[in-house]
């Protein structure tokens, strides 16, 4: 045992050393998991237990640390993963200090791979994800852990997880230790083509305010003032700007999209991070003009997730329609900043008076009556052609003015697939208003089938869990809610009475049977890994 570890085990006056646990896989995992805000007494107690087990039954302890006998059945992790993920550095030192004559065993131990469902994640993945900088340094510098391991499900690395949880100091450290060669780790993407530009947009709301970096188990990380200050998402901006300085691009282009077609703007909209969206727009000139592979704009994702203020902001500021109207009125310019051209005029909120003044100036120049007078004076040889051009120009100016004044410059970006179904619903309801007929149910079933296809087609060959269909439906068409369980009604033929009369009766059923009854074409259902999925065929 090392001197530092021995010193850590010297009990204080308030500590009574005891070993209440027998050595089992479950108890080992519990001992190697450090609760938040643990006292030194608690740490000493856990370490003493590990020492006792190593002295009394070293072969069993080694077996539980190294083989699947010691794996947590829920997470697929070993004791070292739990110690690393909870910043229990003394336990990490103890486990990795059990040297083996076989160098490969020692290397494998520090880079130990978790099993399903955490398939292929290493201790460093968990230390980075949870913001434990000293643990990351201990694993890499103290025991030679691979600084950039990829897990087996999606090839996600520790840097991406640290970014996702907004741990700036951990991100900076991992970038530093990985960039000793020509390869730039910040530009890496996983198997889903997600790079750091996408991970920053997915930072959870509870992590928008940057906690004190380091091993958070030993600090009071609850600061309500900070929570309020960064509620708009601005707490992610130090990390975002650092990554940009390291070469990460936030442009909204198909080339900067992941395998779903999501740009960084899509991810930030999905999470509802208004401050990040404003940063993308104001600093990098990003607009909501790219649809994902399901046809969704960023505004669609914000609306479906219930981020109504963000949705409205995207329509007003990030639509290229507002940009076009400003350009027509001559109120738009661009400036070159480095290698990117950054729009600047759209970042200015023009008053109605300013817009009207500019419109009046242009109208005086391009009004057809004014142009016709000039044509007559010039005795043009082709007055008709010149006049038509003048009318088109004036109408373009007039439309731009009305768009900015009457509609506030709002954009109309929306998944056309969702809009077409809504229009179809409105049209059918208008036609049959006060004129119910026998075809109404057939029309309703056809429309229901079409909406289900619209929902599940977003997921193609992966299938869509039927348990989530109602949620997804309501996100897309909140004004046309999915039927409640009480409305899962089907009609079936039944033979009744002594005369064997056939009647149509209504029966309440479960969701799967209801969906099969309503969806007569284009949909199949199949259970995969215990989950019932709907597929488009």
C-alpha positions in Angstrom: 0.0 0.0 0.0 1.3 3.5 -0.9 2.2 6.0 1.8 -0.4 8.5 0.6 -3.1 5.8 0.8 -2.0 4.7 4.2 -2.2 8.3 5.5 -5.7 8.6 4.2 -6.7 5.6 6.3 -5.5 7.0 9.6 -8.7 7.3 11.6 -9.6 10.6 13.2 -11.1 10.8 16.7 -14.6 10.8 15.3 -14.1 7.6 13.2 -14.6 4.1 14.4 -13.2 1.6 11.9 -15.4 -1.4 11.3 -16.0 -3.7 8.4 -19.7 -4.6 8.3 -19.8 -6.0 4.8 -18.9 -9.4 3.4 -17.2 -9.5 0.1 -19.8 -9.8 -2.7 -20.2 -8.1 -6.1 -23.0 -6.0 -4.8 -21.2 -4.9 -1.7 -18.0 -4.1 -3.7 -19.9 -1.8 -6.0 -21.5 -0.1 -3.0 -18.2 0.5 -1.3 -16.6 1.9 -4.5 -19.4 4.4 -5.0 -18.9 7.7 -3.2 -22.0 9.6 -2.2 -22.2 13.3 -2.9 -20.7 15.5 -0.3 -19.1 12.6 1.5 -17.1 13.3 4.7 -13.6 12.2 5.2 -14.9 9.7 7.8 -17.1 8.0 5.2 -14.2 7.8 2.8 -12.0 6.3 5.4 -14.6 3.7 6.3 -14.9 2.6 2.7 -11.2 2.5 2.1 -10.7 0.4 5.3 -13.3 -2.1 4.0 -11.3 -2.4 0.7 -8.1 -3.0 2.6 -9.7 -5.6 4.8 -11.1 -7.5 1.8 -7.7 -7.4 0.1 -6.0 -8.8 3.2 -8.7 -11.5 3.9 -9.6 -12.7 0.4 -7.3 -11.2 -2.3 -8.2 -13.7 -4.9 -11.9 -13.1 -4.7 -11.4 -9.4 -4.7 -9.2 -9.6 -7.8 -11.8 -11.7 -9.5 -14.6 -9.3 -8.8 -12.5 -6.3 -9.9 -11.4 -7.9 -13.2 -14.1 -10.4 -14.4 -17.7 -10.3 -15.2 -18.5 -11.7 -11.8 -18.2 -8.2 -10.4 -20.2 -6.4 -13.1 -23.3 -4.4 -12.0 -26.2 -6.1 -13.7 -28.1 -2.8 -14.2 -25.4 -0.6 -15.7 -22.9 -3.1 -17.0 -20.1 -1.3 -15.1 -17.3 -2.6 -12.9 -16.3 -1.2 -9.5 -13.6 1.0 -11.1 -16.2 2.7 -13.3 -18.3 3.6 -10.2 -15.2 4.8 -8.3 -14.2 7.0 -11.3 -17.7 8.3 -11.9 -18.1 9.4 -8.3 -14.7 10.9 -7.9 -13.6 8.3 -5.3 -9.9 8.8 -6.2 -8.5 6.9 -3.3 -10.5 3.8 -4.4 -9.3 4.3 -7.9 -5.7 4.3 -6.6 -6.4 1.3 -4.5 -7.9 -0.7 -7.4 -5.3 0.3 -10.0 -2.5 -0.1 -7.4 -3.1 -3.9 -7.3 -0.3 -4.5 -9.9 -0.1 -7.6 -11.9 3.0 -9.1 -13.4 1.2 -9.1 -16.8 1.5 -5.6 -18.2 -1.5 -6.3 -20.5 -3.7 -6.9 -17.4 -2.7 -3.6 -15.9 -3.4 -1.7 -19.2 -6.8 -3.5 -19.6 -7.7 -2.6 -16.0 -7.3 1.1 -16.4 -9.1 1.0 -19.7 -11.7 -1.5 -18.5 -14.7 -1.8 -20.8 -18.2 -1.8 -19.4 -20.8 -4.2 -20.7 -24.4 -3.6 -21.9 -26.1 -1.2 -21.6 -23.0 0.9 -21.1 -21.3 -1.1 -23.8 -17.6 -0.2 -24.1 -17.4 2.8 -21.9 -14.2 3.1 -19.8 -13.6 4.6 -16.4 -12.5 7.8 -18.1 -15.8 8.1 -19.8 -17.6 8.4 -16.5 -15.0 10.6 -14.8 -15.3 13.1 -17.8 -19.1 12.9 -18.0 -19.4 13.8 -14.3 -16.9 16.6 -14.3 -14.2 15.0 -12.2 -11.0 16.7 -13.4 -8.7 15.2 -10.8 -10.0 11.7 -11.5 -9.3 12.2 -15.3 -5.8 13.3 -14.5 -5.3 10.4 -12.2 -6.4 7.9 -14.8 -4.4 9.4 -17.7 -1.3 10.7 -16.0 -1.1 8.3 -13.0 -2.0 5.0 -14.7 -1.7 5.6 -18.4 -5.4 5.4 -19.4 -6.1 6.0 -23.1 -7.1 9.7 -23.3 -9.6 9.2 -26.2 -11.3 5.8 -26.0 -14.4 5.2 -28.1 -17.3 3.2 -26.6 -18.8 0.3 -28.6 -22.2 1.9 -29.1 -21.8 4.9 -31.4 -18.0 5.5 -30.8 -18.7 8.2 -28.2 -15.6 9.5 -26.5 -15.1 11.1 -23.1 -14.6 14.6 -24.6 -18.1 14.4 -26.1 -19.6 13.4 -22.8 -17.8 16.2 -20.9 -19.0 18.7 -23.6 -22.6 17.4 -23.2 -22.5 18.1 -19.5 -20.8 21.5 -19.8 -17.6 20.7 -18.0 -15.3 23.4 -19.5 -12.2 22.5 -17.5 -12.5 18.8 -18.2 -13.0 19.6 -21.9 -9.9 21.9 -22.0 -7.8 19.2 -20.3 -8.9 16.4 -22.7 -8.3 18.6 -25.7 -4.8 19.4 -24.4 -3.8 15.8 -23.7 -5.2 14.6 -27.0 -3.8 17.2 -29.3 -0.1 16.3 -29.1 -0.2 14.9 -32.7 -1.5 16.2 -36.0 -5.0 14.9 -35.3 -7.5 17.5 -34.0 -9.7 15.7 -31.5 -12.3 18.5 -31.4 -13.2 17.7 -35.0 -14.0 14.1 -34.3 -17.5 12.8 -34.9 -19.1 9.6 -33.6 -20.9 6.9 -35.6 -24.0 9.1 -35.8 -21.9 11.9 -37.3 -22.4 14.0 -34.1 -19.5 16.3 -33.3 -19.0 18.7 -30.5 -21.0 21.3 -32.4 -24.0 19.1 -31.9 -23.2 18.0 -28.3 -23.2 21.7 -27.1 -26.8 22.1 -28.3 -27.9 19.0 -26.3 -26.5 20.2 -22.9 -29.4 19.5 -20.5 -31.2 22.5 -18.9 -30.0 21.5 -15.4 -26.4 21.8 -16.6 -26.8 25.2 -18.3 -25.2 27.0 -15.4 -21.5 26.0 -15.1 -20.9 24.4 -11.7 -17.5 24.7 -10.1 -15.1 22.6 -12.1 -13.4 19.7 -10.4 -14.7 16.9 -8.2 -18.2 18.1 -7.4 -18.8 15.5 -4.7 -16.9 17.6 -2.3 -18.4 21.0 -3.0 -21.7 22.6 -2.5 -22.8 22.9 -6.1 -26.2 24.4 -5.5 -26.2 28.1 -6.2 -29.7 29.5 -6.8 -28.3 32.8 -7.9 -26.3 31.1 -10.6 -29.4 29.0 -11.6 -31.4 32.2 -12.1 -28.6 34.0 -13.9 -28.1 31.2 -16.4 -31.7 30.0 -16.8 -31.6 31.4 -20.4 -28.8 29.0 -21.3 -26.0 31.6 -21.3 -24.0 29.4 -19.0 -23.0 27.2 -21.9 -21.4 30.1 -23.9 -17.9 29.9 -22.3 -17.6 26.3 -23.4 -19.1 27.1 -26.8 -16.8 30.0 -27.5 -13.7 27.9 -26.4 -14.6 25.1 -28.8 -15.0 27.7 -31.6 -11.5 28.9 -30.9 -10.3 25.3 -31.1 -11.8 25.0 -34.6 -15.4 23.8 -34.1 -17.8 25.2 -36.7 -21.4 26.1 -35.9 -22.6 26.8 -39.4 -26.0 25.6 -40.5 -25.3 23.6 -43.6 -25.9 20.0 -44.8 -22.2 19.4 -44.5 -22.3 20.3 -40.8 -25.3 18.0 -40.1 -25.3 14.7 -38.4 -26.8 11.4 -39.7 -30.4 12.7 -38.9 -29.7 15.9 -40.8 -29.6 17.9 -37.6 -27.4 21.0 -37.6 -26.1 22.7 -34.4 -29.2 25.0 -34.7 -31.5 22.0 -34.7 -30.0 20.6 -31.5 -30.1 23.9 -29.6 -33.7 24.4 -30.7 -34.6 20.9 -29.6 -33.2 21.6 -26.1 -34.7 25.1 -26.1 -31.5 27.0 -25.3 -32.4 30.5 -26.4 -29.0 32.0 -25.5 -27.2 29.5 -27.6 -29.5 30.1 -30.5 -28.9 33.8 -30.3 -25.2 33.2 -30.2 -25.3 31.1 -33.3 -27.3 33.8 -35.1 -25.6 37.0 -33.9 -22.0 35.7 -34.0 -22.0 33.1 -36.7 -24.8 34.3 -39.0 -26.7 31.1 -38.7 -30.3 30.9 -40.2 -33.0 28.3 -39.9 -32.9 27.3 -43.6 -31.8 23.7 -43.4 -34.3 20.8 -43.1 -33.3 17.6 -41.4 -33.9 14.2 -43.1 -37.5 14.2 -41.8 -38.2 17.6 -43.3 -38.0 19.5 -40.0 -36.6 23.0 -39.6 -35.1 23.9 -36.2 -38.3 25.8 -35.5 -40.3 22.6 -35.9 -38.2 20.8 -33.2 -38.6 23.8 -30.8 -42.4 23.7 -31.4 -42.7 19.9 -30.9 -40.7 20.1 -27.7 -43.0 22.8 -26.3 -40.4 25.6 -26.4 -42.9 28.2 -27.6 -40.8 31.3 -27.0 -37.8 29.8 -28.7 -40.1 28.7 -31.6 -41.4 32.3 -32.0 -37.9 33.7 -31.8 -36.7 31.4 -34.6 -39.6 32.4 -36.8 -38.9 36.1 -36.3 -35.1 36.2 -36.3 -33.7 33.1 -38.0 -36.0 33.0 -41.1 -34.4 33.9 -44.4 -37.7 35.5 -45.3 -37.0 38.4 -43.0 -33.5 38.6 -44.4 -34.9 38.7 -48.0 -37.4 41.5 -47.1 -34.6 43.6 -45.5 -32.4 43.0 -48.5 -35.1 44.2 -50.9 -35.5 47.4 -48.9 -31.8 47.9 -48.9 -31.6 47.5 -45.1 -29.3 44.4 -45.2 -25.6 44.3 -45.5 -22.9 41.8 -44.8 -19.4 42.0 -43.5 -16.5 39.6 -43.8 -15.2 38.4 -40.4 -12.3 36.1 -40.8 -13.3 33.3 -43.2 -17.0 33.7 -42.6 -19.5 36.3 -44.0 -21.6 37.4 -41.0 -25.0 39.1 -41.7 -25.3 42.2 -39.6 -28.4 44.1 -40.6 -30.8 41.4 -39.4 -29.3 41.8 -35.9 -30.7 45.3 -35.7 -34.3 45.8 -34.7 -35.6 48.4 -37.1 -38.6 50.5 -35.9 -41.7 50.6 -38.0 -40.9 54.3 -38.7 -37.5 53.4 -40.1 -38.9 50.8 -42.3 -41.7 53.0 -43.5 -39.2 55.8 -44.3 -37.1 53.5 -46.4 -40.2 52.1 -48.2 -41.4 55.7 -49.0 -38.0 56.5 -50.5 -38.0 53.4 -52.7 -41.7 53.8 -53.6 -41.0 57.3 -54.9 -38.4 56.0 -57.2 -40.0 52.7 -58.4 -43.7 53.6 -58.4 -45.2 52.7 -61.9 -46.6 56.2 -62.4 -43.2 57.7 -61.8 -41.5 55.3 -64.1 -44.1 55.8 -66.8 -43.6 59.6 -66.8 -39.8 59.0 -67.2 -40.4 56.7 -70.1 -42.6 59.2 -71.9 -40.0 61.9 -71.4 -37.2 59.6 -72.7 -39.4 58.5 -75.6 -38.3 54.9 -75.0 -38.6 52.5 -78.0 -39.8 49.7 -75.6 -42.0 51.3 -73.0 -44.1 48.2 -72.4 -41.2 46.0 -71.3 -39.7 48.8 -69.1 -43.1 49.4 -67.5 -43.6 45.7 -66.6 -40.2 45.5 -65.0 -41.0 48.6 -63.0 -44.3 47.1 -61.8 -42.6 43.9 -60.7 -39.9 45.8 -58.8 -42.5 48.0 -57.1 -44.6 45.0 -56.1 -41.6 43.3 -54.7 -40.8 46.4 -52.5 -44.4 46.7 -51.4 -44.6 43.0 -50.4 -41.3 43.3 -48.5 -42.7 46.3 -46.6 -46.0 44.6 -45.8 -44.1 41.4 -44.6 -42.0 43.5 -42.2 -44.8 45.8 -40.9 -47.9 43.7 -41.0 -46.4 40.3 -40.1 -43.4 41.5 -38.2 -41.0 39.8 -40.6 -42.0 36.4 -39.3 -40.8 33.4 -41.2 -42.9 30.5 -42.2 -40.5 27.6 -41.8 -42.4 24.5 -41.1 -42.2 20.8 -42.1 -44.4 20.7 -45.2 -45.4 17.1 -44.4 -47.1 18.2 -41.2 -48.6 21.3 -42.7 -50.2 19.4 -45.6 -52.0 17.0 -43.2 -53.3 19.9 -41.2 -54.6 21.6 -44.3 -56.2 18.3 -45.4 -57.9 18.0 -42.1 -59.3 21.6 -42.3 -60.5 21.1 -45.8 -62.4 17.9 -45.0 -64.0 19.4 -41.9 -65.1 22.4 -44.0 -66.7 20.2 -46.6 -68.6 18.0 -44.2 -69.7 20.8 -41.8 -73.4 20.2 -41.4 -73.3 17.5 -44.1 -72.4 14.2 -42.3 -72.5 11.2 -44.5 -71.4 7.6 -44.5 -68.0 8.4 -45.9 -66.9 10.5 -43.0 -65.6 7.6 -41.0 -63.6 6.3 -44.0 -62.1 9.8 -44.4 -61.2 10.0 -40.8 -59.5 6.6 -40.9 -57.6 7.6 -44.0 -56.4 10.8 -42.3 -55.5 8.9 -39.1 -53.5 6.4 -41.2 -51.7 9.3 -43.0 -50.8 11.0 -39.7 -49.4 7.7 -38.3 -47.3 7.3 -41.4 -46.0 10.9 -41.0 -45.0 10.1 -37.4 -43.2 6.8 -38.0 -41.7 7.7 -41.4 -39.2 10.0 -39.5 -37.6 6.8 -38.1 -37.5 4.7 -41.2 -36.0 1.2 -40.7 -35.4 1.8 -37.0 -39.1 1.6 -36.2 -41.0 3.8 -33.8 -42.3 2.6 -30.4 -46.1 2.6 -30.4 -46.0 3.7 -26.7 -44.6 7.1 -27.9 -46.9 7.6 -30.8 -49.5 9.7 -28.9 -46.7 12.0 -27.5 -45.1 12.5 -30.9 -48.5 13.1 -32.6 -49.4 15.8 -30.0 -46.1 17.5 -30.5 -46.7 17.8 -34.2 -50.4 18.6 -34.1 -51.2 20.0 -30.7 -54.6 21.2 -31.9 -55.5 17.7 -33.1 -54.8 15.6 -30.0 -54.3 11.8 -30.3 -57.3 9.8 -29.1 -57.4 9.0 -25.4 -57.4 5.4 -24.2 -61.2 5.7 -23.7 -61.5 6.4 -27.4 -59.6 3.3 -28.6 -62.8 2.0 -30.1 -63.2 -0.5 -33.0 -66.2 -1.9 -34.8 -66.6 -5.6 -35.2 -69.3 -7.9 -36.6 -70.9 -10.1 -34.0 -73.6 -12.8 -34.2 -76.4 -12.1 -31.7 -79.8 -13.6 -30.8 -81.4 -16.9 -31.5 -81.8 -16.0 -35.1 -78.0 -15.5 -35.5 -78.4 -11.9 -36.6 -75.1 -10.2 -37.6 -74.7 -6.8 -36.0 -71.9 -4.2 -35.9 -70.8 -3.6 -32.3 -68.3 -1.2 -30.9 -65.6 -2.5 -28.6 -62.9 -0.8 -26.5 -59.4 -2.3 -27.1 -55.8 -1.7 -26.3 -53.5 0.6 -28.3 -51.9 -2.0 -30.6 -55.2 -3.4 -31.8 -56.6 0.1 -32.2 -53.7 1.0 -34.4 -54.0 -2.1 -36.5 -57.7 -1.4 -37.0 -57.2 2.2 -38.0 -54.0 1.8 -40.1 -55.1 -0.3 -43.1 -52.1 0.4 -45.4 -48.5 1.4 -45.2 -47.9 0.3 -41.6 -46.6 -2.9 -40.0 -46.1 -3.7 -36.3 -43.3 -5.9 -35.0 -41.9 -6.5 -31.5 -38.1 -6.0 -31.3 -36.2 -6.5 -28.0 -39.4 -6.5 -26.1 -40.7 -3.2 -27.6 -43.6 -3.1 -30.1 -42.5 -0.9 -33.0 -44.4 0.6 -35.9 -42.7 0.6 -39.3 -43.5 2.3 -42.6 -43.8 -0.2 -45.5 
